[in-house]
């Protein structure tokens, strides 16, 4: 009976972990940003509210999102998971400049690996 409970717990944890990373920014989402066409509202709908934002005197905004990458599976393996390999960390920074009219002027995306 304890084996069934352990198997259920592990499977439930993996399922929850796979759904916990749904707020990530995917490359296909970044490819859909079109300067002059995409609006700030479109960005907020797709990526959520920005982590930071700065407004200049003309009403232009610089918006910034930081999203962590999916943790490797070994992080979910009890006891031995951390020793399988060095913990890989990845995150994505997305900067978008939005004109005062609400349309994207340009954007920059950088993926960091450590």
C-alpha positions in Angstrom: 0.0 0.0 0.0 2.8 2.4 0.8 4.4 1.8 -2.7 1.1 2.8 -4.4 1.0 6.0 -2.3 4.6 6.8 -3.1 4.0 6.2 -6.8 0.9 8.4 -6.7 2.8 11.2 -4.9 5.7 11.2 -7.4 3.3 11.2 -10.4 1.2 14.0 -8.9 4.3 16.0 -8.1 5.6 15.7 -11.7 2.2 16.7 -13.1 2.0 19.7 -10.9 5.6 20.7 -11.8 4.9 20.5 -15.5 1.9 22.8 -15.1 3.7 25.2 -12.7 5.9 26.5 -15.5 3.0 27.6 -17.8 3.9 31.3 -17.3 7.1 30.9 -19.3 7.8 33.0 -22.4 8.1 30.8 -25.4 10.1 31.6 -28.6 6.9 31.4 -30.7 5.3 34.1 -28.5 8.3 36.4 -29.0 8.2 35.8 -32.8 4.6 37.1 -32.7 5.7 40.6 -31.5 5.4 43.0 -34.5 6.7 46.5 -34.1 4.1 49.1 -35.1 1.3 46.5 -34.9 1.5 44.7 -31.5 0.1 46.8 -28.6 0.9 47.0 -24.9 -2.5 45.3 -24.3 -1.4 42.4 -26.5 1.8 42.0 -24.6 0.0 42.1 -21.2 -2.4 39.4 -22.4 0.4 37.2 -23.7 3.0 37.6 -21.0 1.2 39.0 -18.0 1.9 42.3 -16.4 5.6 43.4 -16.8 7.9 43.0 -13.9 9.1 46.6 -14.3 8.2 49.6 -16.4 9.6 53.0 -17.0 7.8 56.0 -18.6 9.7 58.9 -20.2 8.4 62.5 -20.4 6.9 61.9 -23.9 4.8 59.0 -22.6 6.9 56.2 -24.2 7.3 53.1 -22.0 10.1 50.6 -21.5 8.6 47.3 -20.2 10.6 44.4 -18.8 9.7 40.8 -18.2 12.0 38.1 -16.6 10.9 34.5 -16.7 12.7 31.5 -15.3 13.2 28.5 -17.5 11.7 25.1 -16.7 13.7 23.4 -14.0 15.4 20.2 -15.0 13.6 17.0 -14.1 16.4 15.9 -11.8 15.2 18.6 -9.3 12.1 16.5 -8.7 13.8 13.2 -8.0 13.9 12.8 -4.3 17.3 12.5 -2.5 19.6 11.8 -5.5 18.2 14.5 -7.8 20.5 17.3 -6.8 23.6 15.1 -7.3 22.8 14.0 -10.8 24.4 17.0 -12.3 25.2 20.7 -11.6 21.9 22.6 -11.2 21.2 24.3 -14.6 19.5 27.6 -14.3 18.1 29.5 -17.3 16.0 32.7 -17.5 14.8 35.0 -20.2 14.8 38.8 -20.2 12.4 40.6 -22.5 12.6 44.3 -23.0 9.9 46.1 -25.1 9.8 49.8 -25.9 6.2 51.0 -26.4 5.4 54.3 -27.9 2.9 56.7 -26.3 0.3 55.5 -28.8 0.5 52.0 -27.2 2.2 50.3 -30.1 5.5 48.4 -29.8 8.5 50.4 -31.3 11.1 47.7 -30.8 12.0 44.8 -28.5 15.0 42.8 -27.3 15.1 39.3 -25.9 18.0 37.6 -24.2 18.2 34.0 -22.8 20.7 33.4 -20.0 22.2 30.0 -19.1 24.1 29.2 -16.0 
